[in-house]
């Protein structure tokens, strides 16, 4: 949804922008092309491999700054450059990138056998395999239900506990096969491991907690009239984004997981249009875009 993102950001040539999910730099590259020599672009990614793969020409551009870390470092990064309240646009393109899905060693895909890792940042943190070796059954059930809306969460959790007594789950194939053997029914056009893989990935990376924090920080760094643009890929993310924007626009109660500054409890955002979905043409060219939802809000002056 590149063109939709660029339109939503309402780019100004001399503006200051943040790409909170750099990935392989597609959005950042397009934003840079729209900036003049006075413009600035900051990009963040928690994936070490994404940082390493960054285009050297982009890294050499004095208008561009790329940092390794979570987008929860947004306010810290902007404060470092003295640009608090002066950012014209913030973009979050959530979820797992295609390179992450396509590399078996990352462990994100049930269709590719590899190590059961699932960390977006492999420089630290607990792998999915390590968590599944030690997590209590009730914790596994809660994660599968909360983050995957998995109806067979209890069956899957019990099967994991039984399996690890004899041998641990080490690969994506191990977990996929266990789920296939455990789940009694199949959803049409959906692999039985889809929900569990999503749930475990979200838990391992604390995705919803970090998203809640980053949304609040985006409001704090935006200038009046600046845009917050978010692309989500599943209902849990989109629900959080939608609720955040709605509450910030009403000036009502802010969800407790979102640390919005007290002065922003009065209306801080204005919702711009309705949710945008990818065009039929884009879905044909990139089937992974089919579940994308883009939402836009503007900082009230």
N, C-alpha and C positions, 0 to 999 in steps of 0.2 A: 504494500500500500504506500509506495514511495511518493507518488504524486499527491495522494490524499494527505500524507504527513506534511509535505512541504506547504501545501495550501493551508493546512490547519495551523501551522506555526506562524503563518503570515510574516514571512522573513523580511527583515529590513537589512539592507546592505551593510550598515554600520552597527548592527545589533550584536548582542551577546547571547549565546545559546549553549545549552547543555544536552548532550546525548548520553543519557544515563546507562545505556545498554549498547555499547559500541559494537559488539559482535565482530563481524568482518568488515565493518566500516562503511556499509552501503549508504545508510542515512547520513553519516558524518560527511562522507565525500560529497554528497549532493548539497548539503547545507553549506559547506565550504565554497562550493562553486557559486553560491548566491551571495557571498559576502565580499565586500570590498576590503581594502587594506586596513580599515579601521575596525572591521568586524572581529569577533572572538568566538571560538568554539572550544568548549571543554567536553571531553569524553571520558567515560568511566566504564570499566568492565572488571568483573571479579574473576574472569577466566584468564589464567596466565597464558594459555595457548593463543587466545584472542589478542592479547597484548603483543605477544611475540610475532604474530602474523600481520601486524599493522603495516600499512604501506609506508616505506621509508620516505617517500615524497611528502606524505601527509605529516609525518613526524618532524620533517625539516621545515614545515610551514610555520612561521612565527605567530600566525593567528590561532594555531591549534595546540592544545594541551591534552595529553592522554595520561590517565592514571589507572593503576591497578587497584581494585578494591570494590566494595559494594557501593551502590548508589545511595546508601545511608551516609556516605561521607560528603554528600552534596553541599551542605551548609559549610562544612569545614573547608572544602576546596574553594568555594566561592569567597569565603571570608579571607582566605590566604591571599587572594588577589584584590581584596577591598571592593568587591562588587555586590555586596549584600543589597538586595532590593533593586538591582539594576539589570537583572537577567530578563531578556525578552522572550525566551521560550525554553521549556524543558520537555524533553521527549523520553518516555519509557516504552521500550518495545519488549514486552515481558516474555517469559517462558524460555524454552530451550532452543538454541540456534540449530540450523541444519547441519553445520559441521560437527556440533556436539552429538546430534542424533546419528550421524553417519559414521562416526568413529566407534567401532565396537568396544574399544578399551575404556571409553567413558562410561559405559554401562547404562545409558539412558534408554536404549531401545530393546524391547522384548523380541524384535525380529532379527537382531544381530547378536551373536554370542560373544561375550566378552566379560571382563572382570566386573563384578557387581559393585561399582563405585558410586556413580550418580552425583559426585560432588561437582558443582560448577567451578569451584576454586580448588584445584588439586594441590595447592601449596599448603593446605592444612585442613583440619576438620576430620570428622568421622565418616568413613565410607558406609554405604548401605549394607555391605556384607558384615562389617563390624557391628553395626547397630542391630541387625537381625540375629547376631550371635548372642547378644546380651539382653535385649529388650524383653520386658515382661509381657506376657500374653495380653494382658489388659491394655498395655500401651500400644501394642501392635494393632489391636482391635480399634482403639480410639483413633489412631493415625489413619487407618484404612477407611474408617467411616467419615471422619472429619474432612480429610483432604482428598478422598477418592469417591466418597458417597457409595462405597462398596457394600452391596447388600449381603454379600457372603463373607464379611470381614471376620466374623468369629470362626467360621470354618477354615479360612485361610490361615489365620493366626494359630489355631490349634495344630494345623498341618505343619506349620513352620516350627513350632515348639517340638513336635514329635520328630521331625526330620533332623533337627540339629542335635538331638541326643545321640544320634549315630554318626552323622557327618554334617558339617556346616554347609550352608548355601554359599558358594563361591562365585558363581557366574550367573549371567542373565538367563542362560539356558536352564540352569538349576531352578531358579525361581519361576520362570515361565512354565516349565514342565510341572512343577508342584501345583501351580494355580490351575493349569489345564486339567490335572488329575483330581482337583478338589472341587472346582465350581461345577454344580450339577446342570446348569442351564447356560445358554449362550444368547447374548444380545445380537440382534441383526446388525451386520456390518461393523461389529466391534469385537476385537480380540478379548478373550476373558481376562488377560493380564493388564489391559489398558488402565483400568482404574487403580489397581494396586501399584503399578509402576509410577503413575502420576502422584499418588499419595505419598509413597516413600520418598520420591524425589523432592516434593514440596517440603516434607519434614526434614530431610537431611540438610537442605539449603535454607531453611527457615524463610521460605519465599514470601508467605503472606505477612509475617511479622515485619520483614524488611520492606515490603511494599508499603505497608501502613506508615512506617516511619518516613520513607522517602516521599510519599505524597504530601505529608505535612511540611517537610523541608522544602519541597518545590514551591509551595505557597509563600514560604518565608523569603525565598530568594528572588521571586518574580517582581518585576516592576509593574506599576499600574498599566493595564492593557496587555501585559505579557501573557503568553499562552502555555497551558499545561496540556500536553498531548500524550495519551496513553493507548497502546495497543495491547489487548489481552487475548488469551487463547483458550481459556476455559471459564466456566461459570463462576468459580470461586474468586478468581482474580477480578472478573468483570463486575461481580456483585460488590466487591470491596471498593473498586474504583467508582462505580455508579453511586454508591451510598456516600462515599467521601465527597464527591463533587456536589451531590444534592444537599448534603448537610452544610457544606461550606457556602453554598449559594443561599441557603435559607438563614444562615447564621444561627442554626439551632444546635442541638446536642451533637458533639463530635464523638465518634466511637472511641472507647478507652484505649484501643490499641494504636491510635493515631495521635502522636504527641504534637498537636497543633498549638502554637503559641496562644496565650490567653487573649491577647489583643485581636486575634483573628477569629474569635468566637462570633463577632458581628460578621455580616456577609462579607466573605473574602473573595468569592469566585462568582462568575456568571457563566452558566452552561451555554455553550455554543452549539446550537443545532441538536439533532438526534444522533444516536449511535450510528456509525458508518460501518458497513460491511464491505468486503472485497467484491470487486466486479466479477461477473461470470468469466470474463476473459482472463483475469488474474488467477482465478481458481483453476481454470483449465491449464494455464502455464505453470502454476505452482499449487498443487493440491493441498499442501500443508497450510495454505492461507485460508482454507475454507472456514475455519472456526474463528478467524480473527475478528475482533470488534474494536473499533477506534472511537474514543471519546475525547472531547475537547472542552476545556473550560478556560476562562479568561480572568486574570486577576483584576479585581475592582480597583479603580484608581483611588 
